[in-house]
């Protein structure tokens, strides 16, 4: 048989040049090609889109604060233990429960180990190296998603998706977070992009990676792919074959690594599903939120795009009868099925009582896609109703609609991102100062060989991880109004990950053994809120402590609800209140040095 490219490709001459025409069964849809050629707007190349995305993702790596204490204590701390033999352990990593995966940690720890070993980098540089690596991976996944959207939905929707996915505050937060939900966002973007281009093997494998290595509940996003393969494409055997291949390639390494660390057979994805779904309490022990939580969160992180995404499917269904003609359908999945992952996620997660911002990370690219589809459809409806008699192509005149929308979106997103940095970067800045203290005797009189206790009370959930603590410095907890369970340090024994820790439970019950007496503290990191209690005093007003570093921190309780959410020059600073985020040093720390020296003098 002659090659397909020579057998089926036809050509015609136009303007003295020979132009090849794709065959009827080609993967390139003729209407999409025509739309791309006739589009009055510029479509960035893949390389340009990647440079833009990488630049913004690296900004996130450097400037984004850690917004979720679960990221610190369940991922940064255990990885710090794997790299340096020291870190905090939560009950999820106890062999008794084993609902977190060490294999997921090693996936990130190995490049960090190589970077630190070859370049002899300090721990803070290793921290930011991983963030930059996550930024690079996210940019790759996003540009693949953008390219696929351009191919399947057309250049106008592709441009809009690139704008939304690049500049949204939600992606600024999620793109470099060290969380399984962020990992699932990466993998789900690849799965959906491959699905749009009918690369089903990649779509199935990426969905399996997202669910098994990342977050098991991300499998929900793969249900429309399953429906497409079984019901519409009649490719059930392909689905079964690649599901088994994916399970074999992924599950075996997961089980191997986790079983070695926990000292027993462990399949962590199954354990987390059993705990969250098949226990009487589920995750509700760790807090519940009102129904509007996710809606408020979506508006904060995607503003107008989130509202457009919610109504995208109704708007597109309304457009179908108005269209008046049937355009040649794409060979990819139908558009209602492409938007189904977003609505499935909303149906499953929005009614649950336990809500957290990171639970929406896997659908952030889908929010951008749905918002772009909605805006594109509104442009078509506006053209059809008011301008069809004068203009044959809707993009010739309705581009102003999308331009105004995008400008408003960009301004609000930039405003949100600025307030996130200005208002909440204080904890990371404060802990970075500790590195300077550890090397300057004028600031810190204790020699390097002496262990130093940095204590934290009500600010325990803003600790940015042990990567910010100098060597031989330890974090200790002071009792506060918090009544839940705090993590505890890993055992210093060689088989620490296999030891069932004492004083640990899966009911979020307070463990008093976590707290230390304030007299054992050398430093305290604390925010100086005007409201205080006996358990949360204003340490900065105590004469036994000296303020050695201070930086403003947004007081959300005493600030305007809108201006604390979006930065408006002059108005935000006027109507919002800030408190001091302080690093406190014990006033008589030199006396402690003398007492310690007396203790170690040999008899």
Buried (B, 14 or more C-beta within 10 A) or exposed (E): EEEEEEEBEEEEEEEEEEEEEBBEEBEEBEEBBEBBEEBEEEBBEEEEBBBBBBEBBBBBBEBBBBBBBBBBBBBBBBBBBBBBEBBBBBBBBBBEBBBBBBBBBBBBBEEBBEBBEEEEBEBBBBBBBBBBBBBBBBBBBBBBBBBBBBBBBBBBBBBBBBBBBBBBBBBBBBBBBBBBBBBBBBBBBBBBBBBBBBBBEBBBBBBBBBBBBBBBBBBBBBEBBBBBBBEEBEBEEBBEEBBEBBEEEBBEBBBEBBBBBBBEEBBBBBBBBEBBEEEEEBBBBEEEBEEEBBBEBBBBBBBBBBBBBBBBBEBBEEBEEEEEEEEEEBEBBEBEBBBBBBBBBBEEBBEBEBBBBBBBBBBBBBBBBBBBBBBBBBBBBBBBEEBEEEEEEBBBBBBEBBEEBBEEBBEBBBBBBBBBBBBBBBBBBBBBBBBEBBEEEEBBEBEEEBEBBBBBBBBBBBBBBBBBBBEBBBBBBBBBEBEBBBBBBBBEEEEBBBBEBEEBEBEBEBBEEBBBEBEEBBBBBBBBBEEEEEEBBBBBEEEEBBBBBBBBBBBBEBBBEEBBBBBBEEEBBEBBBBBBBBBBBBEEBEEBBEEEEEEEEEE
